[in-house]
Each structure stands twice: as structure tokens, then as C-alpha cells.
Amino acid sequence: MSDETISCSACNRKTPKNMYNKCVYCGAPYPQKHWFSDEQKAYKIAQLKEENEAARQRLEESRNKEKEQEEKRRRRDSSY
């Protein structure tokens, strides 16, 4: 989520800053000065949705290409 790391005051682990505003290991809340704002959260969610859609499209294109190759192979093999 972020390159920034925060030392958790509860478990003393370094954790990445995240949208949930708490330690990913123990769940202790971050100090408010490290919280993501609502605007930052909305921006990051929109960014993640765009990335997910792009990945979904690449996967669908890859699957379609594999299907086409398999159909060509079957047609080729059935002609023997």
C-alpha cells in the first residue's frame, strides 16, 4: 500500500503503512499522524480497481489465445 514503514508501539515490528490504519501483525492502531486520509483511501481504491481490471483483461486475453491455439491444434490433429 505504501513504501512508508511504521514501528508498531505494541509489538515493536516494522509494518507497512496501510489503509486500515493499524498494525498488520497485532492489530494495534497506528498513531493518527500515520493514518491515511479519506482522499488517500479513495485514490488508492480507484487505483487498485484499475489495476485489477487491467489484470483481468490480460488474463481473459491470454485464455482466449490459449483456446484459439488449442482449437488450431485439434483441427490440425483431426486432419491426419
C-alpha positions, 0 to 999 in steps of 0.5 A, spaced: 500 500 500 505 504 501 513 504 501 512 508 508 514 503 514 511 504 521 514 501 528 508 498 531 508 501 539 505 494 541 509 489 538 515 493 536 515 490 528 516 494 522 509 494 518 507 497 512 503 503 512 496 501 510 489 503 509 486 500 515 490 504 519 493 499 524 498 494 525 498 488 520 501 483 525 497 485 532 492 489 530 494 495 534 492 502 531 497 506 528 498 513 531 493 518 527 499 522 524 500 515 520 493 514 518 491 515 511 486 520 509 479 519 506 482 522 499 488 517 500 483 511 501 479 513 495 485 514 490 488 508 492 481 504 491 480 507 484 487 505 483 487 498 485 480 497 481 484 499 475 489 495 476 485 489 477 481 490 471 487 491 467 489 484 470 483 481 468 483 483 461 490 480 460 488 474 463 481 473 459 486 475 453 491 470 454 485 464 455 482 466 449 489 465 445 490 459 449 483 456 446 484 459 439 491 455 439 488 449 442 482 449 437 488 450 431 491 444 434 485 439 434 483 441 427 490 440 425 490 433 429 483 431 426 486 432 419 491 426 419 
